[in-house]
Amino acid sequence: MAKVLFLNKVSGLPGSAATEIVFWERFFDINCLVILVLFCLSKVAGSAAVISLAIVWGGLWLMLVVIRVAKLPLLEKLCTIVPTTPARRFVFDLIKLIRRNLTVGFFTRQAFLGVLTWALNCLHAYLFYRVAGGLDLAATDLLYVFVISTLGYAVPAAPGGIGLYEAAIVFGLGAAGVPKDVALSLALVQHLIMFAVALAGLGYALLTTKLHFADLLPNRIRREVDAKGRPHEEH
């Protein structure tokens, strides 16, 4: 929601259009993460776990297929399950925007950017543990640690994944034979680096836009998004 508000503030995008951008970012993030998880599961778990995750992943793609091939009146009718009229209109506008970008060219570009981004993230983790941490571990072991820590960070158990992120890294490095005290030290430093980069970016955003900390509150975000007009209808 903070990203939606930021896009709304700096570019004047309606709430549904800003949400669409965040949706595609998250969609390709999920796909890259699922591919990595499937790779790791294929090495350390049975086929049942791989098949189960693949089915869930296929359901996500099936949703996009339905949005692409279904007629707009049918999609609008399905939106009636949304409880309120403003929310129903918002969801239908979002579906139309998603539908517009369901093209081969769009997916090719976004897949390339998504893979590039995640490859750089993997490289950062590899260099951190091998160079800064001095760990002589195989690349596959470090990939497992990266995937586990990413999953730990993604679980909304605490703000910023505090605690769970460190526990995931300690677990992953521990499975590779790294002592717990060393693993915890590396986890804390790694998390601190992530916070430092994010806070530096936030400071820059606050200084260069009219966005304030109060604008990041959920109620303020909803009011800002609802106050904007609807995007143009699909032609």
Sequence and secondary structure as in RCSB ss.txt:
>XXXX:A:sequence
MAKVLFLNKVSGLPGSAATEIVFWERFFDINCLVILVLFCLSKVAGSAAVISLAIVWGGLWLMLVVIRVAKLPLL
EKLCTIVPTTPARRFVFDLIKLIRRNLTVGFFTRQAFLGVLTWALNCLHAYLFYRVAGGLDLAATDLLYVFVIST
LGYAVPAAPGGIGLYEAAIVFGLGAAGVPKDVALSLALVQHLIMFAVALAGLGYALLTTKLHFADLLPNRIRREV
DAKGRPHEEH
>XXXX:A:secstr
 HHHHHHHHHH   HHHHHHHHHHHHHHHHHHHHHHHHHHHHHHS HHHHHHHHHHHHHHHHHHHHHHHS HHHH
HHHGGGSSSHHHHHHHHHHHHHHHHT SHHHHHHHHHHHHHHHHHHHHHHHHIIIIIS     HHHHHHHHHHHH
HHHHSTTSGGGTTHHHHHHHHHHHHTT  HHHHHHHHHHHHHHHHHHHHHHHHHHHHHSS  GGGGSHHHHHHHH
HHS       
